[in-house]
Amino acid sequence: MDDHKAVHVFETAFGWAGIAASASGVSRLWLPQPDLGRLRRLAAASGPETRPASPATVELVARIRRYFAGERVSFADVVPDLSNVDPFRLAVYRETFALGYGETLTYGQLANRAGHPGLARETGQALGRNPVPLIVPCHRILAAGNRIGGFSAPGGAVTKARMLALEGSAPARKAEQIALPF
């Protein structure tokens, strides 16, 4: 396997994002954040930025930009490089990867589908370590009761809610967020 990774940092409607790719596929995706310098420091651990970007990278960047601009985009044909992922996480990521645009599951449902019933918490922890969010769409996994739950990307649950809103998914709001009429 070629360990050399091409890294590309780019701007989206949500902020600065980045990808790293090897000959095996996309090995890292950094979701948008407002701080370009911080993103560049994170991405530098995967290799130097590549200029010009390969045609495949240019096409993927365009799709990611369209997604964050609100366009319905599929990443089902993108090959993630998950060669360094343990079998439990791989099972969780495969099932998450299979979710369609706007489709959601709870952590418990995902754990069941991945062949690990009763391991909802561990499933959430695995998703928190997802190296390629958006491609493996961990933002589509919700807490019990279809609540938003956590999200380890920049912006946390607010970013997760924004991404779900782009896809037309509306998870249940937390009780403390619901305005009561009295």
Secondary structure as UniProt FT lines:
FT   STRAND          6..12
FT   TURN            13..14
FT   STRAND          15..22
FT   TURN            23..24
FT   STRAND          25..33
FT   HELIX           36..44
FT   TURN            45..46
FT   HELIX           55..68
FT   TURN            69..70
FT   TURN            76..77
FT   TURN            83..84
FT   HELIX           87..97
FT   TURN            101..102
FT   STRAND          105..106
FT   HELIX           107..113
FT   TURN            114..115
FT   TURN            117..118
FT   HELIX           120..128
FT   TURN            134..135
FT   HELIX           138..140
FT   STRAND          141..143
FT   HELIX           144..146
FT   TURN            154..155
FT   HELIX           156..166
FT   TURN            167..168
FT   HELIX           175..177
//
